[in-house]
């Protein structure tokens, strides 16, 4: 089953958010890779890159960046954005369920709320592909909604902790969204060694709603 949902073409045409990286990603990259002698030798994949928050940041920092998204619309927009700043990345239109990269070619894979657009079983399948493309010792950084994030339980339940068609919240109008408990996240990402989970949360609407995400880090053993 494909992971790409064509609804995202409409989302990308109508919205203009997600251009800048989360602070948690910057801290992760700083800890793991800022001290390397040659950043150009560090290959990083931005999984479901969207507007290119991670791609833009990583290219600016001098890493060798590849990015994949199912939307030709957003890949063309990202290409123009990078070119306007003299930045480069290897951009690919494709489905993350079948990654078009050779085995053991990346030092790191970054997921900024892309995997959460898939149910648990599909996410596990995608992560098997991620593990295959990571070098031994390669790192994963993933951001995915918690089970108390605004939007959980809204819409049609299509799989465990997974819903389609939320009527409100940050994922309204974006198709499928998965909201996971800690136990569910640990199960989904169980193929990674040194798995660590942190939580990033804040409120919106004067405290009316909470936006909460798991910050997941792991290593290929």
C-alpha positions in Angstrom: 0.0 0.0 0.0 1.3 3.5 -0.9 2.1 5.9 1.9 1.5 9.0 -0.3 -1.9 10.6 -0.1 -2.7 13.0 -3.0 -4.6 15.2 -0.6 -1.2 16.8 0.2 -1.0 18.4 -3.2 -4.0 20.5 -2.3 -2.6 21.2 1.2 0.7 22.4 -0.2 -1.1 24.7 -2.7 -3.3 26.3 -0.1 -1.0 26.6 3.0 2.5 28.0 3.5 3.8 26.6 6.8 6.5 24.2 7.9 9.4 26.2 6.3 11.6 26.3 9.4 12.9 23.4 11.5 11.9 22.5 15.1 14.4 23.5 17.8 14.6 19.8 18.8 16.0 18.9 15.3 18.6 21.6 15.5 19.8 20.4 18.9 19.9 16.8 17.7 22.0 17.6 14.6 24.3 19.8 16.7 24.9 17.0 19.2 25.4 14.3 16.6 27.1 16.0 13.7 28.3 19.5 14.2 31.7 18.1 15.4 32.4 16.0 12.3 35.5 17.1 10.3 33.7 17.2 7.0 30.0 17.9 6.9 29.8 17.3 3.2 30.6 13.7 3.9 27.6 13.3 6.1 24.6 12.0 4.1 21.1 12.8 5.6 17.7 11.9 4.2 14.7 14.1 4.9 11.7 11.7 4.8 8.5 13.3 3.5 10.2 16.7 3.3 7.2 18.8 2.6 8.1 22.5 2.6 11.7 21.5 3.4 12.2 22.7 7.0 14.8 20.1 7.6 16.2 20.1 4.0 16.7 23.9 4.0 18.4 23.9 7.4 20.6 20.9 6.7 21.7 22.3 3.3 22.6 25.6 5.0 24.7 23.8 7.5 26.7 22.1 4.8 25.5 18.5 5.0 24.9 16.3 1.9 21.1 16.3 1.9 18.6 14.1 0.1 14.9 14.7 0.4 11.8 12.7 -0.8 8.1 13.6 -1.0 5.2 12.2 -2.9 4.1 15.7 -4.1 5.6 17.0 -7.3 4.0 20.3 -6.3 6.0 20.7 -3.1 9.3 19.3 -4.6 9.1 22.0 -7.3 8.5 24.7 -4.7 11.4 23.4 -2.6 13.7 23.3 -5.6 12.9 27.0 -6.2 13.4 27.9 -2.6 16.8 26.3 -2.4 17.9 27.8 -5.7 16.9 31.3 -4.5 19.4 30.9 -1.7 22.2 29.1 -3.6 21.6 25.9 -1.7 21.4 22.4 -3.1 19.9 19.0 -2.2 19.0 15.8 -4.1 15.2 16.1 -4.4 13.1 13.1 -5.3 9.4 12.7 -6.0 8.6 9.2 -4.6 6.7 7.2 -2.0 8.5 6.6 1.3 7.1 3.1 1.5 9.6 2.1 -1.3 12.6 4.3 -0.8 14.6 4.7 -4.1 18.1 4.6 -2.4 20.7 1.9 -2.1 21.3 0.0 1.2 23.4 1.6 3.9 23.9 4.9 2.2 22.7 7.4 4.8 24.3 8.5 8.1 21.0 9.9 9.4 17.2 9.9 8.5 15.0 12.8 9.6 11.2 12.6 9.9 9.3 15.7 10.8 5.7 14.5 11.2 5.6 12.5 8.0 5.5 8.9 9.4 2.5 9.9 11.5 0.4 10.0 8.3 0.5 6.2 8.3 -1.0 3.6 10.6 1.3 1.5 12.9 1.7 -1.5 10.5 2.5 0.8 7.5 4.9 2.8 9.6 6.8 -0.3 10.7 7.1 -1.3 7.0 8.5 2.2 6.2 10.9 2.0 9.1 12.2 -1.4 7.9 13.2 0.4 4.7 14.8 3.3 6.7 16.9 0.8 8.6 18.0 -0.8 5.4 19.2 2.5 4.0 21.0 3.6 7.1 24.7 2.8 7.5 25.6 0.7 10.6 25.4 3.1 13.5 23.3 5.5 11.5 20.8 7.7 13.4 17.1 8.3 13.2 15.3 11.5 14.4 11.5 11.4 14.3 8.7 13.7 15.5 5.2 12.1 15.9 2.0 13.2 17.7 1.2 11.9 21.2 -2.1 10.5 22.2 -3.1 13.7 23.9 -2.4 16.0 21.0 -5.2 18.1 19.6 -6.9 16.0 16.9 -6.6 12.6 18.6 -9.9 10.7 18.2 -11.4 13.0 15.6 -12.6 11.7 12.3 -12.9 8.1 11.1 -10.8 5.5 13.0 -9.0 3.4 10.3 -6.4 1.6 12.4 -5.0 1.5 15.9 -4.5 5.1 17.1 -5.0 6.3 13.5 -7.8 8.5 12.2 -8.8 10.1 8.9 -10.7 13.4 8.3 -10.2 15.3 11.5 -12.6 18.3 11.6 -10.3 20.5 13.7 -6.8 20.9 14.9 -3.5 21.1 13.1 -4.2 18.0 11.0 -7.6 18.9 9.8 -7.8 18.6 6.1 -4.6 16.6 5.8 -6.0 13.0 5.5 -4.6 10.4 7.9 -3.0 11.1 11.3 -1.7 8.7 13.9 -1.6 9.7 17.6 0.5 7.2 19.6 1.0 6.3 23.3 4.5 5.8 24.6 4.0 2.0 24.4 2.8 2.2 20.8 5.8 4.4 19.8 8.2 2.0 21.5 6.6 -0.9 19.6 6.6 0.9 16.2 10.3 1.9 16.5 11.4 -1.3 18.2 13.9 -2.1 15.4 16.2 0.7 16.6 18.9 0.5 19.3 19.4 3.2 21.9 15.7 4.3 21.5 14.9 7.4 23.4 11.6 9.3 23.7 11.1 12.9 24.9 7.9 14.9 24.7 7.5 18.4 23.3 4.3 20.2 24.2 2.7 23.6 24.1 -0.8 25.1 24.1 -2.6 27.2 21.5 -5.8 29.2 21.6 -5.1 30.7 25.0 -4.6 27.3 26.5 -7.6 25.8 24.9 -5.7 23.0 23.0 -2.5 21.2 23.5 -0.1 20.3 20.7 2.2 17.5 21.9 4.7 15.3 20.0 7.1 12.5 20.8 10.7 13.3 19.9 12.1 9.9 18.9 15.8 9.1 18.5 17.3 5.8 17.6 20.4 4.1 16.1 20.8 1.3 13.6 22.6 -1.5 15.5 
